[in-house]
């Protein structure tokens, strides 16, 4: 069985790894979490969309490697329903995501995620959008991080250094005006794929009106992942696309391990989207989740709503994008850059396409 060997270290020591296929026959409307050793039901998930196995999500680092609102239990339940021949569209929507524009360091950032089931596997397309500041110190702050995130990538990895180097040279040319870029044009900087897990990346730039002379710059980081069939949180057929960061494999993996050969998740995702007559799922914001599953009005659930609404910016989205920040100048010494109000309209247009 594909999921019978979870040998990645995320399962607690001494915990028996059950046969997931047999459990599915006994509990058709439930999924069992090997980490908290509890059965999670579809009805509970639909009634209380905040009902997550946070231990599992934290252990496999879904917020870092997929998106801040991704839930492994919902993922496994959706894939179980798919194998049974009927998928609850509301559950599938819970795997999508659309963040508000938020401030991250010196940049304004937005994340849009779309799931799609292809050939029995869940493919996830996550697009991270940055408004690139016009000043060089803030641009360097953006490039001083790992832009190609997966468990096998590092800030000082060869692929990330190559991409950030290309972006740095392009930003210099745009700032000096030596190689201009037309408003509305999209320019590919580079593509990459992990050799140890089924993950692909594409980095591109786009000009938009505003943000000073010549227009502003948007940085797009697209990521396509094959998350598997959901029989277990981490597939044993290939190296994981989520989970604890394996620095040894990240540094020496391509040299000491056999490189992974897999079908392109990007090509499969785009092909399925082009051939499907279905309307793309509308990505949900955090507030949309409560509107979609507002069926439990107990005091306890109201308390959880209030608590998570207040804590969400801290754990999921960072600092909310303030209205008084639009069109104002921030102190560069404090890591802030000048931004303009075109971001909200621009990212809304991107989300609607």
Secondary structure as GFF3:
##gff-version 3
##sequence-region A 1 353
A	DSSP	alpha_helix	20	26	.	.	.	ID=ss1
A	DSSP	beta_strand	30	33	.	.	.	ID=ss2
A	DSSP	beta_strand	38	41	.	.	.	ID=ss3
A	DSSP	alpha_helix	42	47	.	.	.	ID=ss4
A	DSSP	alpha_helix	54	60	.	.	.	ID=ss5
A	DSSP	alpha_helix	62	65	.	.	.	ID=ss6
A	DSSP	alpha_helix	72	84	.	.	.	ID=ss7
A	DSSP	alpha_helix	89	94	.	.	.	ID=ss8
A	DSSP	beta_strand	97	98	.	.	.	ID=ss9
A	DSSP	beta_strand	102	104	.	.	.	ID=ss10
A	DSSP	beta_strand	107	118	.	.	.	ID=ss11
A	DSSP	beta_strand	121	132	.	.	.	ID=ss12
A	DSSP	alpha_helix	136	143	.	.	.	ID=ss13
A	DSSP	alpha_helix	158	176	.	.	.	ID=ss14
A	DSSP	beta_strand	186	193	.	.	.	ID=ss15
A	DSSP	beta_strand	199	208	.	.	.	ID=ss16
A	DSSP	beta_strand	216	226	.	.	.	ID=ss17
A	DSSP	alpha_helix	247	256	.	.	.	ID=ss18
A	DSSP	alpha_helix	265	275	.	.	.	ID=ss19
A	DSSP	alpha_helix	286	292	.	.	.	ID=ss20
A	DSSP	alpha_helix	299	312	.	.	.	ID=ss21
A	DSSP	pi_helix	313	317	.	.	.	ID=ss22
A	DSSP	beta_strand	319	320	.	.	.	ID=ss23
A	DSSP	three_ten_helix	323	325	.	.	.	ID=ss24
A	DSSP	three_ten_helix	332	334	.	.	.	ID=ss25
A	DSSP	alpha_helix	342	352	.	.	.	ID=ss26
###
